[in-house]
Amino acid sequence: MKADEIQVGGDHYQRMPVQPWTVMQAVLTPEEFRGFMKGNILKYALRAGRKDSDDTGKLNHYILKLKEVTA
């Protein structure tokens, strides 16, 4: 399954005509976009278990997307 087919914690992004990270990927350089992905990976890894949300699921979601854009 592709990262764009998944949403962790609701469906608010999937109901949008365009996913926010699709817009970011279009306007950022590839290096900037990878940096954005890595920043979110670190954020969700560091806060996992400290907030009432599925941060581990979000972490894995960003890892999947980063793998897709670096493949």
VMD Tcl script that draws the C-alpha trace (Angstrom):
set ca {
  {0.00 0.00 0.00}
  {1.23 3.50 -0.83}
  {1.55 6.23 1.79}
  {-1.01 8.42 -0.03}
  {-3.64 5.68 0.43}
  {-3.24 5.73 4.22}
  {-4.16 8.18 6.92}
  {-3.45 7.69 10.58}
  {-5.83 9.35 13.02}
  {-8.89 10.29 11.01}
  {-9.73 11.01 7.40}
  {-9.37 14.80 7.20}
  {-6.45 14.68 4.74}
  {-8.02 12.00 2.57}
  {-11.15 14.13 2.20}
  {-9.07 16.99 0.76}
  {-8.77 17.28 -3.03}
  {-4.97 17.34 -2.65}
  {-2.91 15.99 0.23}
  {-0.83 18.71 1.97}
  {2.40 16.79 1.44}
  {1.64 16.57 -2.29}
  {1.58 20.38 -2.40}
  {4.76 20.56 -0.32}
  {6.49 18.11 -2.64}
  {5.49 20.27 -5.61}
  {6.81 23.55 -4.18}
  {9.86 22.36 -2.22}
  {13.09 21.08 -3.69}
  {13.60 17.31 -3.33}
  {16.14 17.98 -0.58}
  {13.75 20.30 1.28}
  {10.93 17.79 1.01}
  {13.10 14.97 2.36}
  {14.07 17.30 5.22}
  {10.39 17.94 5.96}
  {9.77 14.18 6.03}
  {12.76 13.57 8.31}
  {11.67 16.36 10.65}
  {8.24 14.80 11.07}
  {9.79 11.36 11.59}
  {11.88 12.79 14.43}
  {8.90 14.67 15.90}
  {6.67 11.60 16.03}
  {9.49 9.36 17.30}
  {10.34 11.74 20.13}
  {6.77 12.34 21.26}
  {5.51 8.75 20.92}
  {3.65 7.76 24.06}
  {3.53 11.32 25.40}
  {0.35 12.45 23.66}
  {-3.08 10.94 23.16}
  {-2.55 10.11 19.47}
  {-1.11 7.34 17.32}
  {2.35 8.84 17.00}
  {3.91 5.45 16.21}
  {1.46 5.02 13.33}
  {2.23 8.54 12.10}
  {5.95 7.86 12.43}
  {5.62 4.74 10.27}
  {3.48 6.63 7.77}
  {6.18 9.28 7.27}
  {8.87 6.59 7.03}
  {6.86 4.90 4.27}
  {6.46 8.19 2.37}
  {10.18 9.00 2.74}
  {11.06 5.57 1.35}
  {8.77 6.18 -1.61}
  {10.34 9.53 -2.49}
  {13.90 8.27 -2.10}
  {13.43 5.00 -4.01}
}
mol new
graphics top color blue
foreach p $ca { graphics top sphere $p radius 0.5 }
foreach p [lrange $ca 0 end-1] q [lrange $ca 1 end] { graphics top cylinder $p $q radius 0.2 }
display resetview
